[in-house]
Amino acid sequence: MKRTLTAIVALPLALGAPACVGKSSKISEAELAQLKQYVLDTKPNPPNKLDIDYDGKVTLLGYKI
């Protein structure tokens, strides 16, 4: 579940980071390869479901403590 939380948090930050420094908004193949480890093949099933949508950019599915 730690990996899921990492994916939910890290992926939007990593995708948005290039825009913060004035780089091109396109992600290179090398960057995609680095991010692949954080992307899940299936939707996780957290015990505490939230399903909060943040303006269509990211969805907080839930959490596990």
Backbone as numpy.savetxt, mean C-alpha at the origin, in Angstrom:
# Nx Ny Nz CAx CAy CAz Cx Cy Cz
0.20 -10.99 9.43 -0.61 -9.81 9.43 0.26 -8.55 9.43
1.46 -8.65 10.00 2.37 -7.51 9.99 2.69 -7.12 8.56
2.83 -8.11 7.70 3.13 -7.86 6.30 1.98 -7.12 5.62
0.74 -7.47 6.00 -0.42 -6.82 5.44 -0.45 -5.35 5.82
-0.22 -5.06 7.09 -0.20 -3.68 7.54 0.90 -2.91 6.85
2.05 -3.55 6.69 3.15 -2.91 5.99 2.75 -2.58 4.56
2.07 -3.50 3.89 1.64 -3.27 2.52 0.64 -2.13 2.45
-0.28 -2.10 3.39 -1.31 -1.07 3.37 -0.69 0.31 3.60
0.32 0.38 4.43 0.94 1.66 4.76 2.05 2.02 3.78
2.92 1.08 3.47 4.11 1.37 2.68 3.82 1.63 1.21
2.90 0.92 0.64 2.66 1.05 -0.79 2.19 2.45 -1.18
1.17 3.01 -0.53 0.77 4.37 -0.91 1.89 5.39 -0.68
2.65 5.22 0.39 3.75 6.14 0.66 4.82 6.02 -0.42
5.13 4.81 -0.81 6.15 4.60 -1.83 5.69 5.12 -3.19
4.43 4.96 -3.49 3.91 5.43 -4.78 3.81 6.95 -4.81
3.56 7.56 -3.68 3.43 9.01 -3.62 4.76 9.72 -3.46
5.78 9.03 -3.03 7.08 9.65 -2.77 7.69 10.34 -3.99
7.62 9.76 -5.19 8.21 10.45 -6.34 7.59 11.82 -6.59
6.33 11.99 -6.30 5.67 13.28 -6.53 6.20 14.34 -5.56
6.68 13.91 -4.40 7.15 14.85 -3.39 8.48 15.49 -3.76
9.25 14.86 -4.60 10.57 15.38 -4.93 10.65 15.89 -6.37
9.52 16.02 -7.03 9.51 16.59 -8.36 9.89 15.64 -9.47
10.01 14.36 -9.17 10.33 13.38 -10.20 9.10 13.09 -11.06
9.30 12.36 -12.10 8.21 11.90 -12.94 7.26 11.03 -12.13
5.98 11.07 -12.45 5.00 10.28 -11.70 4.99 8.82 -12.14
5.73 8.48 -13.19 5.80 7.09 -13.62 6.79 6.32 -12.76
6.41 5.09 -12.45 7.26 4.23 -11.64 8.08 3.34 -12.57
9.36 3.26 -12.30 10.24 2.45 -13.15 10.03 0.98 -12.86
10.53 0.14 -13.75 10.44 -1.31 -13.56 11.19 -1.74 -12.31
12.32 -1.09 -12.02 13.09 -1.42 -10.82 12.30 -1.09 -9.56
11.60 0.05 -9.57 10.78 0.44 -8.41 9.61 -0.52 -8.24
9.00 -0.94 -9.34 7.90 -1.90 -9.26 8.38 -3.22 -8.68
9.56 -3.64 -9.07 10.11 -4.90 -8.55 10.35 -4.81 -7.05
10.80 -3.65 -6.57 11.01 -3.47 -5.13 9.69 -3.48 -4.37
8.65 -2.91 -4.95 7.35 -2.83 -4.28 6.58 -4.14 -4.32
6.92 -5.02 -5.22 6.17 -6.27 -5.39 6.09 -7.09 -4.11
7.11 -7.03 -3.28 7.11 -7.82 -2.04 6.04 -7.35 -1.07
5.51 -6.14 -1.24 4.50 -5.60 -0.34 3.07 -5.75 -0.86
2.91 -6.25 -2.08 1.60 -6.39 -2.69 1.09 -7.82 -2.50
-0.12 -7.93 -1.98 -0.70 -9.25 -1.72 -1.49 -9.73 -2.93
-1.55 -11.04 -3.12 -2.32 -11.61 -4.22 -3.82 -11.65 -3.90
-4.13 -11.80 -2.62 -5.53 -11.87 -2.19 -5.79 -10.85 -1.09
-7.03 -10.46 -0.97 -7.43 -9.50 0.06 -7.34 -10.18 1.42
-6.64 -9.56 2.39 -6.53 -10.17 3.72 -7.87 -10.12 4.46
-7.99 -10.95 5.48 -9.21 -11.02 6.26 -8.88 -10.69 7.72
-8.72 -9.39 8.05 -8.36 -9.03 9.42 -9.50 -9.29 10.38
-9.20 -9.61 11.65 -10.26 -9.91 12.63 -11.11 -8.69 12.97
-10.55 -7.51 12.93 -11.30 -6.28 13.22 -11.47 -5.49 11.92
-12.60 -5.69 11.27 -12.83 -5.09 9.96 -13.24 -3.63 10.08
-12.70 -2.80 9.18 -13.04 -1.38 9.15 -13.56 -0.97 7.78
-12.86 -1.33 6.72 -13.21 -0.99 5.34 -13.43 0.51 5.16
-12.43 1.30 5.53 -12.48 2.75 5.40 -11.78 3.15 4.11
-12.48 3.89 3.27 -11.93 4.36 1.99 -11.44 5.79 2.16
-10.19 6.03 1.82 -9.59 7.36 1.90 -9.51 7.96 0.50
-10.61 8.57 0.07 -10.71 9.26 -1.23 -10.30 8.40 -2.41
-10.54 7.11 -2.34 -10.22 6.22 -3.45 -8.74 5.96 -3.64
-7.91 6.46 -2.73 -6.46 6.28 -2.86 -5.97 5.04 -2.13
-6.54 4.78 -0.96 -6.16 3.63 -0.16 -7.36 3.24 0.70
-7.48 1.96 1.00 -8.56 1.47 1.85 -7.97 0.75 3.04
-8.39 1.14 4.22 -7.99 0.47 5.44 -8.98 -0.65 5.69
-8.55 -1.88 5.47 -9.44 -3.03 5.57 -9.76 -3.40 7.01
-8.81 -3.24 7.90 -8.99 -3.60 9.30 -7.66 -3.70 10.00
-7.69 -4.30 11.18 -6.46 -4.41 11.94 -6.51 -5.64 12.86
-5.33 -6.01 13.35 -5.16 -7.10 14.29 -4.16 -6.65 15.34
-4.56 -6.75 16.60 -3.68 -6.34 17.69 -3.18 -7.58 18.40
